[in-house]
Amino acid sequence: MTQNPRKLDHHLYGYCIGDNLEFRISPALLVNTLTGISIRLRPTMARLLSYILNHSNERMIEDEKIMRDVFENYGLKCNKQRLWQAINSLKKTLAKCGFSRFIIYRVNNNGFLISNVRIGMLLCYALNNSHFEMFETAKPEKHDQNI
């Protein structure tokens, strides 16, 4: 790869989930690229999905961390029951958008994990603040996990 002498800025545009689902961060939108179905997410649901996708390579995403980083840091109260409801709502939203795979699993009543689904980051690159292109970069693959 050659070095580009000009500054190349980039930012996270969203995530690819599996083969045909995109989560675009701003505005918070789930898009099925195969069917064209799109669903706009409310801020808390968008933060929850973004947090889970960003931490998808962890063995387990702990309840306490999700409750703090997604809810409490934004002035919202949360407990395990509320978190469970939010995760179930997220699963239903993914299904409405046409994503039929079950990807979020509960672990030992302490957290969640993401199944072996391909999750890639969508990055937007700007060269001289004038030209934007979007590229997918895959997150590190996880080893098969028995669920």
Rosetta blueprint (number, residue, H / E / L):
1 M L
2 T L
3 Q L
4 N L
5 P L
6 R L
7 K L
8 L E
9 D E
10 H E
11 H E
12 L E
13 Y E
14 G E
15 Y E
16 C E
17 I E
18 G L
19 D L
20 N L
21 L E
22 E E
23 F E
24 R E
25 I L
26 S L
27 P L
28 A L
29 L E
30 L E
31 V E
32 N E
33 T L
34 L L
35 T L
36 G L
37 I L
38 S E
39 I E
40 R E
41 L L
42 R L
43 P H
44 T H
45 M H
46 A H
47 R H
48 L H
49 L H
50 S H
51 Y H
52 I H
53 L H
54 N H
55 H L
56 S L
57 N L
58 E L
59 R L
60 M L
61 I E
62 E E
63 D H
64 E H
65 K H
66 I H
67 M H
68 R H
69 D H
70 V H
71 F H
72 E H
73 N H
74 Y H
75 G L
76 L L
77 K L
78 C L
79 N L
80 K H
81 Q H
82 R H
83 L H
84 W H
85 Q H
86 A H
87 I H
88 N H
89 S H
90 L H
91 K H
92 K H
93 T H
94 L H
95 A H
96 K H
97 C L
98 G L
99 F L
100 S L
101 R L
102 F L
103 I L
104 I E
105 Y E
106 R E
107 V E
108 N L
109 N L
110 N L
111 G E
112 F E
113 L E
114 I E
115 S L
116 N L
117 V L
118 R L
119 I E
120 G E
121 M E
122 L E
123 L E
124 C E
125 Y E
126 A E
127 L E
128 N L
129 N L
130 S L
131 H E
132 F E
133 E E
134 M E
135 F E
136 E E
137 T E
138 A E
139 K L
140 P L
141 E L
142 K L
143 H L
144 D L
145 Q L
146 N L
147 I L
